[in-house]
Amino acid sequence: MYDVYIIESLQVGDWYKGFTEDYEKRFIQHNNGESTFTSTKRPCKLIFVQVFTSKQLALQQEKKLKHCNRKYLQWLIHQRINLLLDV
């Protein structure tokens, strides 16, 4: 399984979109400063996870999300595809 995720910097409000095979592990890495983009913007909050069965589809979705505006992303995080809504 492959995950596309969005995290929010609680310090500056930026949103980071990424792709991984283990979103929980990757989120911990972001909050530990192990990611260049988020290392100076911690703490972070995980706000969206979408699961894919193929790496290709997940990478396509990640690329798409990186070009979407914030209004669309705000809408997206409240949709049923967000794994975090079931938690």
N, C-alpha and C positions, 0 to 999 in steps of 0.2 A: 504494500500500500504506500501511497505517496500523498503528502500533505502540502497544501498551499495555506499560508497563514498570514495574518496581519497582526502586528504588535504596535502598541501606542506608547510613545515616550511620555511618561507622566511628568517629566521635567520640562519638556518644550512643546509637547503636543504633536510632534511629527509621527507619521505612520510609516512603518516599514513593512514591505510585502516580501515574502520569501517562500522557498520550497525546501522540503526536507522529507526524509523517510521516518523521522521520529520528532514530531512537533514538541512534545514535552521536553525531550533532551535539548533540542535546539533553543527553546525558550529559556531554559536554565543557562545555556551558554550566552545568550544575549544579556541576561541579567547579571552574569558574572563578568561581563566586559570582554568576552571572547570574540566579539564581532566588531569590526572596524566601524561600521555605521552607527551602531547603538552604544558603543563603549563609553562615549561622553554624554549620552542622553538617558542614562539609567536614573531611576528604575523604569521598567517597562511592564506593560499589561498586555496579555494575550487577549485579543478581541474577536478573532475570526480564525476558524480552521475548516477547510474543505478537503475531503478525502477523495482520492482518485485511485483507480486500479492500475493505471499505466503512467509511467514516468513522462511519456510524451504529452499526455493530456494535462498533467499537473504543470509541466513547464509552460505549456501554452497558456494556461489560466494565470500563472504567475506573471507572465509577460503582459497579458491583457490587463491585469489589475494594476500593474506599474504605470499604465497609461490612463487609468480611469480617474475621474475627478472625485473629490471628497464626498460630494453629495451622493453620487452613485454608491460609493463604498459604504457610506452611512446606511443607505438603504439595504445594501447587500448583507451587512452584518446582522440584520434582523430577519433574514430569510431562513427557511428551514434547512437549507444546505449547510448552515453554520453548525458544525458539530458541537460547539460550545453551548448552544441553546438547549441541548438535551442533557447537559451536565447538571 
